[in-house]
Amino acid sequence: MTKADIITRRVESLRAWMRKEDIAAYIFPSTDPHSGEYVPDRWKGREWISGFNGSAGTAVVTLTSAGLWTDSRYWLAAEEQTAGTPFEVIRCGRNVATAEELAAWIESHEAERGSEAVVGLDARSNTTESVEEMKEQLALRGFSIVDVDPLVDLWEDRPEVPQAPIEIQPLELAGRSVAQKLDDIRGELRRNRADALVVSQLDEIAWALNLRGTDVHCTPVFVSYLLVLPKKVLLYVNRKKVTPEVAAYLRENGIVVHPYDTLEADLVDSQVDGVSLKSLAIQFDPATTNYSICDALAAWNAKVVRKTSPIMALRAIKNEAEIAGFRRAMLKDGVAMVKFLRWLEEQSQVLPEAGSMELTELSVDRKLTSLRAEQEGFRDISFDTIAGYGAHAAIVHYEATPETDVPLKPQGLLLLDSGAQYQDGTTDITRTIALGPLTEQERRDYTLVLKGHIRLATAVFPKGTTGTQLDVLARYAMWQDHKNYGHGTGHGVGSYLSVHEGPHQFRMNWMPAQLQAGMTVTIEPGIYIAGSHGARTENTMLIVPDSEDGWMRMEPLTLCPIDTTPIVWEMMAPDEIEYLNNYHAHVREALLPLLHDEADREFLKLKTERH
């Protein structure tokens, strides 16, 4: 039975369940109860029903139709993964479809509408904001919403909630104690006229408590909730995950452990651990907190403060210990990358014209991961490696599989977007590598991307600047060639946490978060020509002061040569060439002392020569 056959059968089973439950349509988001970008297998319902495994998207099934919405990063991948299934891929310009778009589609595709048109969803896997918007839009069209999870009945052998043990992140790496962080959080709550805070995002909980875990793929977090009260802090987590060492650590820091699945009941009761919640103003973020928690607070009309969690902004500005950890992680990552690039060049020089299955997208992924794993403090990759050769590089978030893996040839471009989780820092880097002769279009597109990267990397900007205001710098050169890309230009990076971190971003659409010294952020413009090639160049940057009166700039944390062979030098401005030369000098100076193989040292010198 093919994958398409399996998905088709699952949709048929779902529709039989829907008819039994009198449900006209069912919505599957890409999130879990904690609004994670990467979710534990337990909550991958959208992937289970559609076959699409990208990190962003929404699936909707009616009794007669099925739709999958995703953004430009995944358009081509989604169409490949859903081919032969009942799903129609609907391209949207944002990470997710709007409630209005989904509701309108449901109305137009719900052919078997009964007297009571009901749309189902799982309140625990949908945010408060998204459910409230869906309720409003569906009500305009005569639909109501019911909280129900069909996967309880339909998903055989559904994975359990992860049970891996929690680990302590040492204070010398975290930089601030739990007590200091809780003081900061409570200070922000007072400014918001709130007394308590419900925290559901896993990286926020891990950061606040200086704890880490292995429950989520590529992200060192653990499944839990946190309730910060005026004088107490409650951690809702499976007790099996709490080792004796972590239990002692939690007691030492005044953290009380409650069972993971009891938060909603405690909120409904309005009484927890001897504390009455009825006199407290409770803050939660409707954009990230699941609707089931909101519903629990509504059971007794709790006084709520609906605002973004203060942890997001506090976590975004890295302290001195975290910055030092980033620098150590980038050195290790740079060593692994230089070793890998030298190996790749040696391998590509002996590739036959027809291609060799000895060197494929998957094999270069495995090689790079193995070299990173040799580095001290390596814990995991920070996201699934994107190794796209030729036309696959035009699929923005392409991930090679045994079915799609292709051999490399001594020609064209290989786009390699990868990263690692070291205990002292998280890395994210993209290099596009020439494996041999290139077309003039490949060289031109590569150069336009590099120009955009450098133009943004050299920006100097005043206090109050947002990432949206600077985003055009990365796009300006390619816009003159009538080219653009649909994804954001950059995102924050966690300190041994999520590789994608907010609230700041470089992005075309409005992002109000102001850039501040101490923030990490990537710069990753790209050009993607479907069926032909793709190019992207990415470094992780640190925002630093440029003057005492509030002006700022960025310095690169990533340490790795940028391939100069594809560059059309006539297209480069003198200051862009100077930046590239200075960056390569910095990379050479930082990494040479750490490379002990003379062949690696000579390779680095060659790849960082001045132009």
N, C-alpha and C positions, 0 to 999 in steps of 0.2 A: 504494500500500500504506500503510495507517495505521500509526501507532506501535504500536498494540496487536498488529497483524498481525506486525510486525517482532519484537516481544518474544516472541510465541508461537512464531515460527519458531526463534528463538534457543534457547528452552527445549526445543523438539523436537530441535534439533541436539545440545544438551547431553545430553539423555536417550539419544540414539543413542550418543554417546561413552561415557556411563556404562555402558550395557549391554556395550559392547565391552571396557571396562576392569573389568567386574564391580564397579561401585561402586553402592551402594544409595542414597546421598544425597550432595549436595555443599553445602558451606557457603561463602557469600560474605560477608565482613565489610565494613564501611565504611572500614576503615583500609588503610594501605599498609605497606611495610617499616619505616616510621619512626613509626608510630602517630599520624599527623597527623589533625587534624580535617578540614582541607581537603587533598586529595591531588592530585598531578599526574594528568593524564588517563590516563597509562600504567596506573595501578592502580585505575581506577574500574570494577572488575569487577562490583560489586553493581549499579551504575547500568546497566551494559551489559546485564546479564541480566534486570533487573526493570523498568527505565525510571524508577525512583524516584531523584531526584537530591538528596535531603536529606543533611545532613552526618552523620546518625546513623541506623543501621539495620542489620539483618542479613537476608540472603535465604538461604533453604534450598530446594533442589530435590530431590525424590525422583523415582522413576520414574513416580509417579502423581499427585503433589501438588506445590504450590509455596507457600511462605509468606514473608511479609515482616514483620519486627518493627520497630516504631519507637515513639518516645515521643510524648507529647501535643503537642509542638510541630509534629509532622508528620502527625498522624492524618488530617486532612482532605486535605492535599496528597497523601499517599501513596495514599489511596483514589482520588483523581482521576487520578493519574498511572498507576495500575495497572489502571484500569477496562478491561475487555475482554481482559485478559491472564490467564494461568493463576494469577496470584498472588492469594492471600488475605492481606489486611492484618490483622495481629494486633497489637492495641493493648497496649503495655506501659507501666508506670509509670516506668521508668528510661530512661536513654539507650540501653541495649541490653538484649536478652533475656539471661537467665541461661543457663548451660550446662545446668542441669537442665530448664528450659523447652524449650530447643531439642532436647535428647536425647529428652524425653518426646514431643514432637511428631513427631520423626523415627520413633520406635518406632510411634506410632499411625498414621502415614501411609505407612509403608514396606510397601506391600502385596505387593511382588514379592521378598520376602526370600529370598536363597539360602542355601546352606550356610555361606558365609563372608560375613557382613554387614559391609561396609566403608563408611566415611564418608570422603569426600575433602575436603581443604582445602589451601591454599597456606601452608606454614609460614613463608614470608617476609612474608606479609601478615596474619598472626595473631600476637598477643602470646603470650609464654611462658605467662602466667597463664591466658589464655583456652584455649589448647590443652590445658594440663594439666587444667583443669577439665572440658573436653569429653571428654578421654580417660577420666577417672574416671566421668563420668556415662554415657557411651556403653558403657563396659565393663560397668556394672551391667545393661545391657540387651542384652548380647551382641554389641556392635559393636566394631570396631577402627578405627583412623584410619590413613590413608595420605596422605603428602605428595605432592601432584600438582597441576599447574596446567593445566586444560583450555583456558584462554584462549590458550595457546601455539598450539594447533591450531585453535581455533574463531574467535578474534577476528581477522578480516581487517583489515588496515590499522591494527593496534593502535599507538597512539602510542608513540614512543620515550621513553626517559628524557630529561628536559630537559637541554639543553646550554648554557643562557644563562650568560654570564660572571658571576663573583663580584665584589662590590664591597666596598670598605673603608668601615666606619663610622668617621668621624673620632673621635679620642680626646676632643675637646671636647664631643662629643655622647654618647659612651659613658660617659665619666666615670671609668672605671678601665681600666688597661692590661691587655693579655693576660697579662703576667707576674703582675700583681696578682690577676687572676681565677684563674689556674692555682694560685697559692699558696693562695688561699681553698679551691679545690676539693680540693687535696691535703691541706690541713688537715682538711677534713671526712672525707676517706678514712681518714686516720689514726685519727680518732675512731671510725670504723666498723671498724677493724682490717682495712682493705683497702689494697692497694698500687697497684691499677690500676682504671680505670673505662672501661667501654664505653658510649659515648653514641650513641644512635640518633635521638633526637628533634631535628628540624631547628632549631627555635627555640633549643634549648639550645646546639647547636653554634654557631649564628650569634652568640648572646650571648657565649659563652665566648671566641670568637676575634675579636670586634668586626668581623664580616663580615656582609654581607647579599647577597641574590640575588633572582631573579625566577622561581624554578622552580615556585612554588605560587601558585595564584590568591589574590590579596588578602593574601598573607603573604610578607614579604620574606626568604625563606630559600632555601637551595640544597641539593640532594640530596647527602647525604654521610653518613659515619660518623666518629666521633672515638674514638681510643684513647689515653687518658691513662695513661702509664707513670710510674714514679718519677722518671726523668730525661729522658724523651722524650715527645713528643706526635705522634701520627700522624693525619693527615687522609686519609680514604679518599674520593676524589672523582675524577670524570672530569677528566683533565688538560686537556682542551679548555676547561674552564671557568676555568682559572687563567691570567689575563692576566699579562704580564711584571711589571706593577706589583704584583699580588697575590702572584706568585711571590717577588719580592724581599721583600715584607712578611712572608710566611711564613718565609723563611730568617732574616730579622732576628729573628723571634720564636721561632726554634728549632722550627718545625712542619715535619715531614717529610711529603711527599705520596706516597700510595700509590694505585693504581688503585681505583676505587669498588667493583668486584665481587670484590676479593681478600680482604676481611676474613675471611670464613668460612674460606677456605683457610689464612690465617695463623693463625687460632685453632686449627684442626685440627692444624696442624704444631707448635703450641706454641712457635714460634720466629718472631720478627719483628724485622727491622732489627737483627740481632745481639743481641737480647734474648731470653733464655729465659723463657717465661711459667710454667714449671712450678714455680718457686719463689715465684710471686706469688699473692696472694689477689685475685681479680678481681671487682669489684663490677658488677652490672647490675641494672636495675629490671625485674622480671618483668611488671609491669603495662604497660610501654611497649616493651620489647625483644622483637623478633620471635623466634619459637621456633627458627628456623633457626640463630640465633646461639647460643642456649642449647644446641642439639644439637651445635654445633661444639665448644663447651667441654666437653661431656660425652664427646667422643670420647676424651679422655685423662684423664677424671675430674679436671678442674681444680678447684682450691679456689675456690669462688665465695662471694660475699657478696651475698645477694639483698635489696637495699634500694632505696628510692626514690633517684633521682639527686640528689646534693646541689645540683646546679645549679638545680633548681626553686625551692628555698627562697632561695638566694642571689640569683637573678634577680628574685624577687618584691619585694624591698625595694629601691626605687629610690634611687640616689644623687643628690646635689645637681644634677649636670649633667643627669641624666635628668629630674628633677622640673622643672628650668628649661625643658627641651625640651618637656615636656608642656604647660607654661603657654603657651609660644609657639605650639604647635600648636593649643591650644584657642582662642587669640585669633584665629588665622587661620580656624579652623573656625567660630567665632562670627560672623565677618564674612560668610562664605559663607552661613551659615544665615539671618542677618538679611536679606541681599539676596534669598535664596530666598523667605522667608516674605512679604516685601513683594510680590515678583513673584506669588506664589501668590494672595495676597489680591486683588491687582488683577485677575488672570485670573478668579478665582472670582466676582467681582462682575458679570462680563458673561456668565457661563454661562447658556445657555437652560435652561428647565426640563427639556427632554428630554435634556439633556447634549450636550456638544460633543466630537467626536473630536479637536479641537485641544488639549484638556487631558485627558490620561488618566494612568493609573498609570505607564506607561512614560515618558511625556513629562515628568512631574515628576521622575522618577528621572534622566533625561538632563539636565534643567535643573540640578538640584542638583549632579550630578557636574561639569558644566561650570563652575559657579561655584567649586567647590572647586579645580578644575584651574587656576584663575587665581591661586591663592595660592602664594606662594613655598615651595619645598620639597615641593610635592605630588608624590607618586609613584604613588598608586593609591587605590582605595577599600579599606577594611579588611574588608569583607564585602559580599556582594550585597545591595543596598538592598531593604528590605521597604517597599513602598508599597502599602498595602492600603486600598481604599476600601469603605465600607459593610460588606457581609457578608464581603468578602475580609479585612478587618481582624481577623476572628475566627479566621482561619487563622494560627497564631502565627508560623510562619516562611514565610509566603506570599511567593513571588517571581513578579511578573507576567511573563507571556510574551506573544508576539503572539497566542496562542490564548486566553489568559485576560484580557488587558488590557481594562479597561472605562473608559468616559468618566466624568469627575467631574461631579457635579451641585451646584447651589447649596443643598445641604442635607446633613446627616449628617456623619460623622467620617471623616477620612483619617488613618490610622496610618502614620507615617514613621519607620522605624528604619534608621539609616545611619551611616556612619563613613568616615574617611579615613586613609591612611598618608602622613604627612609625614615627612621624614627626621629631624625632631627629636621626633616623637611620634605615637602612634596615638590616634584618637578613636572614640567610640561614643556615640551619642545617639539617643533616641527622643522624638518629639513627636507628640501626637495633636491634630489641628487641625479645628476646626469650619468647614465650608464654607458653612454657612447654618443655618436652623432645625434644632433637635434635638428628639428626643422627650424626655420626662421621664426615661425609663429611660436613655437615652444620657447625659444630664447627670448623673444620679445615679451611674452606673457610672464616669464620668470623674472625678467628685469623690472617690469611694471610692478610686480608684487614686492620685489626687494626695495624699490624706490618708495613705495607706500609704507613699508615697514620702517625704513630709516627716517622718513619724514615725520612720522608720529613719534618715533623713538627720540628724536632730537627736539621735540617740543619743549618750550618753556612757557609756563602758564601761571596765572595769578590765583590766589586764594578764591574759592567759590566756583572754580571751573568744574564742569561735569564731563563725564566721558563722552556724552553725546556731542558736546561742543567741539571736541577734538577729533571725533571719528572721521570727519571728512578728510583730514590730513592723510590718512592711510588710503583713501579712495581717489584722491585728486588725480594722480597720474593716470590711473587706469580709466577713470571717467573720460579723460581726453581721448581715449581709444574706444569709447563706448562700451566699456566692460564694467562689471560690478559683481558683487557676491551677496548672497542672501543672509549669511550668518553674521553674528556680532564680530567685532574686531578684537575684543579682548575681555577677559573676566578676571576676577580675583582668584587667588590660589591659597589654599589652606596650609596651616602649619602642621604637617602630618595629619591632615584632615581631608576634606573634599577638594578635589582638583578644581572644581567650579565653585566659587564662593562669591557672594554678594556683600554689600548691596551695589557696589560700583561696577560699571562696565563701560567699555567702548562700544557704542552701538548707534545705528542711525536713528532708531526711534527713541523718544525722550526717556532718559534715565535720570531722575532728579538727584541721586546720590553724588555729593561733591567729592572730588579727589583730594586726598589728604596724605601728608608725609607719613610713611610707615606702611602704606598699603602696597600689596603686591598686585600686579596686573599683567596679563599677557598682551602681546601685540601679534596678531596673526591674520593679516590680510591674505586673500587668495583669489585665484582666477581658475575657473573650471569650464572646460570646453567638452560638452557631452560627446562621448564616443571617441575622443581624441586624447586629452591630457588634462592634468591639473597641476597647479603650483601653489604652495603656501610656505611662508617663512615665519616662524614663531619663536620668540624669546619671552621668558618670564622676566618682568621688570620690577624694580623697587622705586616707589616715589620718594624723593628726597628733597630737602629744602635747597633752593638755589640762591636765596638771599634771606636776610633777616626780616624783610618786610612782607613775607607771605608768598613770594614767588617760588615755584616748584619746577622740578624736572624729573626725568627718570634715568636710572642707571640699570644696565642689564645684569641680572643675576645668572642667567644661563651662560654656560661656557662651552662653546662648541663651534668649530669652523663653519662658515657658510660657504657653500660651493660657489666658486667664482667662474668655473668653466662655462656655465650657460649665459653669463652676463653679456649684454650688448653694451660695451663700455661707452659708446657714443651717446647712449641714452642717459647716462649717469651724470648728474651735476657734480662739480668739483667738491662741494661740501659733503655730498653723499659718498663719494669715493673716500674722502678723508675720514668720515665716520666709520666706514667699513674697515679701513686700514687700522684705525685706533682700536676698534673692537677686536680685530684679530691680534693685535699686539697685546691687548689685555688677556685674551684667551691663551695665547702662547706663554706669557709670563706666569699665569696662574697654574697652568697644567703641566708645563715641562718638568718642574721638580717632582711631580707625582707619577711620571711615566718612566719606568725602569727598563723597558725594552727599547734598545736603541732604534729599532725599526719604527716603533711608535713615535719616538721623539723626532726622527727625521720626517716622518709623515706629517706630524703637526707643524713642523717648521715650513714644510713645503706648502701646506694648505693655508697657512697664515702669512704668506709672503706679501709684502707691500706692493700695491698696484698704483 
